[in-house]
Amino acid sequence: MTAALPAAVPVTVIGGFLGAGKTTFLNHLLRTGNARYAVLVNDFGAINIDADLIARHDGATMTLTNGCVCCSIGGDFIETLGKVLDQQTPFDHIIIEASGVGDPWRIAEIALVEPSLRLSAVVVIADASRIESLLADPRVGDTVRNQFDRCDVVLLSKTDLVDSATIDAARTVIGRLRDGISISEVSDLTISDISALSRQKPAGRFRADAAPAAGASHEREFQRWFYQRQSSFDRARLEQALLELPSQLLRLKGPCRLAGENQTFVLQMADGSWSLTRAEAGKFSGRPGIMLVGIATAELKSAGLEIILDGALATSIDAQTDA
C-alpha cells in the first residue's frame, strides 16, 4: 500500500510598493492568528531591516538576502524554502513578504512548480493616499503597475488617513489596471488567518513565466543605501533633516536612538512622510545607535544624504562611521 504524500503547504506572497504597509499588515496577522507561520522576508535594502520589524510569533521568521528575490530565484531562496519544508513539525502556512520594488508574482511562481507547495494567494498592499501619484510617476510607475498584473486581491491601506474621494480615486485607478481586480480596504476586514484571502480557483501547474530580462532587473533601476552611526539623533535636527532629503530617496527606515531617550525608536519614511515609533522591547538590542536603510532611484547621488543626516546627530564627536 502506497503511503499518502504529505499535503502541500499553502504559500501567500504579500507585495506592495515601498511604504505601503506590508509589514504592518503582516504583523496584524501574526498577532491575531492562531496558525503556525513560516515568514520569509525579502528586503531590497543593503541589510534586511524588515525581518527585525516582524512581530514575534509561534512559527519562524527568515530573511531572504542577496537582493531582490523576484529578479533571480537563486540559491538563498531555494535553500530557505528547503529549511522550511524540512521542519519536523510542518508549518500551517508560508508567507513571503516581497521587497517594496519586487514583483510578487515572480516569487509566487515557485509555488506553481514545487509539488510540496500550493499557491494560496498573491496579495498586494496599496497605500490609498499615494497609489494614484505612484502609478503616474515616470520614475516608478512601471514598477508599481507590474505588482498588480497577476495578484489575486488588492488591500487598500491607510484609508483612515484620507477622505472618501481619495479612496474612490485609488479604487478607480487600480481598477483600470486590470478587469475584475478584487479591491478591499484593510480597515473593513477582520483577518486573523491569511487563508481567508485564498484565491477562489487553484492556479494550474507549469504556468511560470520566463525569467525577466537582465535589463529589467530592479538592481539596475533602484539603488540601496546604508547609514550607520554609533551616535544618536537630536529630535529637532532630525525633523529638519528629513525635510531636506531629496525626492529621489523613496524609502528610509530603521532603528535609531534619540538624545535624552533611553530606548530605541523606528524611523519610517516614504515619499517625504515620516514617523518615529517606539521599537518593540528587546528588538535591535546590541545594534549600533543608528542603522538606516535607504532605497532610491538610480540617479541619486548618495554622498549628500550622509551630510544631511550627520547634521542631525546629537553631537559631532559621535558622528563616526562604524567600521
C-alpha positions in Angstrom: 0.0 0.0 0.0 1.5 3.4 -1.0 1.8 5.9 1.7 -0.1 9.2 1.1 2.0 12.2 0.2 2.0 15.0 2.8 -0.3 17.8 2.0 1.2 20.7 0.1 2.0 23.8 2.2 0.0 26.9 1.2 2.0 29.9 0.2 0.9 33.5 0.2 3.0 36.3 -1.2 2.5 39.8 0.1 3.6 42.6 -2.2 3.3 46.3 -2.5 5.5 49.3 -3.1 7.8 50.9 -0.6 6.0 52.2 2.4 2.6 50.7 1.5 2.2 48.9 4.9 3.2 45.3 4.1 4.9 44.7 7.4 2.1 46.4 9.4 -0.4 44.1 7.8 1.7 41.0 8.3 2.2 41.8 12.0 -1.5 42.1 12.4 -1.9 38.6 11.0 0.8 37.2 13.3 -0.7 38.9 16.4 -4.3 37.8 15.8 -3.9 34.5 14.1 -3.5 31.0 15.6 -1.7 29.3 12.7 2.0 28.4 12.8 3.5 30.5 10.0 6.9 30.5 8.3 7.6 34.1 7.4 10.2 34.8 4.7 11.1 38.4 4.3 12.9 39.9 1.3 14.1 43.4 1.8 15.8 45.2 -1.2 17.9 47.3 1.2 21.5 46.8 2.0 20.6 44.9 5.1 17.2 43.3 6.0 15.6 45.7 8.4 12.1 44.3 7.7 12.9 41.0 9.3 13.6 42.7 12.6 10.3 44.6 12.4 8.3 41.4 12.2 6.4 40.7 15.4 7.3 37.6 17.5 5.1 34.6 16.7 4.9 30.9 17.3 6.5 30.0 13.9 9.7 31.2 12.3 10.9 34.4 10.6 13.7 34.0 8.0 15.5 36.5 5.8 16.0 36.4 2.1 19.2 38.1 1.2 21.3 38.8 -1.9 19.0 41.4 -3.4 15.5 41.3 -4.9 14.3 37.7 -5.0 11.9 38.3 -7.9 14.9 39.2 -10.2 16.7 35.9 -9.5 15.1 32.9 -7.8 18.5 31.8 -6.6 20.2 29.7 -4.1 19.4 31.6 -0.9 15.6 31.5 -1.6 15.6 27.8 -2.6 17.8 26.9 0.5 15.5 28.8 2.8 12.4 27.2 1.4 14.1 23.8 1.8 14.7 24.5 5.5 11.0 25.4 5.9 9.8 22.2 4.2 12.3 20.0 6.1 10.9 21.0 9.5 9.8 18.0 11.6 6.6 19.8 12.5 5.1 21.2 9.3 4.1 24.8 9.1 0.5 25.6 8.5 1.3 28.4 6.0 4.3 30.1 4.4 4.1 33.8 4.0 6.6 35.6 1.8 6.9 39.4 2.1 8.3 40.6 -1.2 10.6 43.6 -1.4 9.0 47.0 -2.0 10.2 47.1 -5.5 9.7 43.4 -6.3 7.1 41.7 -8.5 5.2 39.4 -6.1 4.1 37.1 -8.9 7.7 36.3 -9.8 8.1 34.9 -6.3 4.8 33.2 -6.3 5.7 31.1 -9.4 7.9 28.9 -7.3 4.7 27.5 -5.7 3.4 26.5 -9.1 6.3 24.2 -9.9 7.3 22.9 -6.5 5.0 19.9 -5.6 5.4 20.5 -1.9 3.9 23.9 -2.2 0.4 25.2 -3.1 -0.1 28.9 -4.1 -2.8 30.3 -1.9 -2.8 33.9 -3.0 -0.8 36.9 -4.2 -1.8 39.9 -2.1 -0.8 43.5 -3.0 -1.0 46.2 -0.4 -1.6 49.7 -1.9 -1.4 52.9 0.1 -4.6 54.7 -0.7 -3.0 58.1 -0.1 -0.2 57.6 -2.7 -1.2 54.9 -5.2 -2.6 57.4 -7.8 0.5 59.5 -7.8 2.8 56.5 -7.7 1.2 55.0 -10.8 1.6 58.3 -12.6 5.2 58.8 -11.5 7.6 58.2 -14.6 10.3 57.0 -12.2 8.5 54.2 -10.5 5.1 53.9 -12.3 6.1 50.8 -14.3 7.4 49.0 -11.2 4.3 49.7 -9.2 2.0 48.8 -12.1 3.7 45.4 -12.6 2.9 44.4 -9.0 -0.8 44.3 -9.8 -0.6 42.3 -13.0 -1.2 38.8 -11.5 -2.3 39.5 -8.0 -5.5 37.9 -6.5 -6.5 40.7 -4.2 -5.5 44.3 -3.5 -5.8 45.6 0.0 -6.0 49.4 0.4 -4.1 50.6 3.4 -4.0 53.9 5.3 -7.6 54.6 4.4 -8.0 56.2 7.8 -5.7 59.0 6.7 -7.6 60.1 3.7 -11.1 61.2 2.7 -13.7 59.1 0.7 -12.9 60.9 -2.5 -9.2 59.8 -2.3 -10.3 56.3 -1.6 -12.6 56.3 -4.5 -9.8 57.7 -6.7 -7.5 54.9 -5.5 -10.1 52.2 -6.3 -10.7 53.7 -9.8 -7.0 54.0 -10.8 -6.3 50.4 -9.6 -9.4 49.1 -11.3 -8.3 50.4 -14.6 -5.1 48.3 -14.5 -7.0 45.0 -14.9 -10.6 43.9 -15.4 -12.1 42.2 -12.4 -9.4 43.0 -10.0 -10.5 42.5 -6.4 -10.1 45.6 -4.1 -10.8 45.7 -0.4 -9.9 48.1 2.4 -7.8 46.7 5.2 -9.9 48.6 7.8 -13.0 46.8 6.5 -11.6 43.3 7.1 -11.1 41.3 10.2 -8.4 39.0 9.0 -6.8 36.7 11.6 -6.0 33.9 9.1 -4.2 34.6 5.8 -6.1 31.7 4.3 -9.2 33.9 4.2 -7.6 35.6 1.2 -7.1 32.4 -0.7 -7.7 32.5 -4.4 -11.1 31.2 -5.5 -9.7 28.9 -8.2 -6.4 27.0 -7.8 -3.6 28.0 -10.0 -2.6 25.5 -12.7 0.8 24.0 -12.6 3.5 24.8 -15.2 2.3 28.3 -15.8 5.5 30.0 -14.6 6.6 32.8 -17.0 10.0 33.2 -18.5 12.7 34.8 -16.2 12.8 38.6 -16.5 15.4 40.0 -18.9 18.6 41.3 -17.4 17.8 44.8 -18.3 14.6 44.7 -16.3 16.5 43.9 -13.0 15.5 46.1 -10.1 19.2 46.1 -9.2 19.6 48.5 -12.2 16.5 50.6 -11.6 17.0 51.3 -7.9 19.9 51.6 -5.5 20.4 50.8 -1.9 22.0 53.0 0.7 23.0 52.2 4.3 23.6 54.7 7.0 25.1 53.6 10.3 26.4 55.6 13.3 27.2 54.9 16.9 25.6 58.1 18.0 22.0 59.4 18.4 19.9 62.0 16.7 18.8 65.3 18.1 15.0 65.1 17.5 14.6 68.7 16.3 17.6 68.5 14.0 16.3 65.1 12.6 12.9 66.6 11.8 14.6 69.3 9.8 16.9 66.9 8.1 14.1 64.7 6.9 12.5 67.7 5.2 15.8 68.3 3.3 16.2 64.8 1.9 15.9 64.7 -1.9 12.8 63.3 -3.6 14.9 60.6 -5.2 15.1 58.9 -1.8 12.0 56.8 -2.0 12.3 55.0 1.4 14.2 55.3 4.6 13.7 53.1 7.6 15.5 51.5 10.5 16.2 51.8 14.3 17.7 54.9 15.8 18.4 56.5 19.2 17.3 59.9 20.2 19.2 62.1 22.6 17.6 62.1 26.0 15.6 59.0 25.3 16.5 55.7 27.0 15.2 53.4 24.2 15.3 52.7 20.5 12.9 54.2 18.0 12.0 53.0 14.5 12.1 55.7 11.8 9.9 55.1 8.7 9.9 57.5 5.8 8.2 57.2 2.4 7.5 60.0 -0.1 8.5 62.6 2.4 6.1 61.4 5.0 7.7 60.0 8.1 7.1 58.6 11.6 9.0 57.7 14.7 7.6 54.9 16.8 9.0 53.1 19.9 10.6 49.8 19.0 9.3 46.6 20.5 11.1 45.8 23.7 14.2 43.7 23.1 14.3 44.5 19.3 17.6 45.7 17.9 19.5 45.1 21.1 23.2 45.1 20.5 22.9 47.1 17.3 24.5 50.5 16.7 22.7 53.6 17.8 21.5 54.4 14.3 21.1 51.9 11.4 19.0 53.2 8.5 18.4 51.6 5.1 17.5 53.8 2.1 16.1 52.9 -1.3 16.4 55.4 -4.1 16.1 55.8 -7.8 19.3 55.1 -9.7 20.2 58.7 -10.4 20.5 59.8 -6.7 24.0 60.8 -5.5 24.1 59.3 -2.1 27.0 61.3 -0.7 24.7 64.2 0.1 22.4 62.1 2.2 25.2 61.4 4.7 25.9 65.1 5.0 22.2 65.9 5.7 21.8 63.2 8.4 25.2 63.8 10.0 23.9 67.3 10.6 21.1 65.9 12.7 23.4 64.0 15.1 23.2 65.0 18.7 27.0 65.5 19.0 29.6 65.9 16.3 32.2 63.8 18.1 29.9 60.8 17.9 29.3 61.2 14.1 31.8 58.4 13.2 31.0 55.6 10.8 31.1 52.2 12.5 33.6 50.2 10.5 
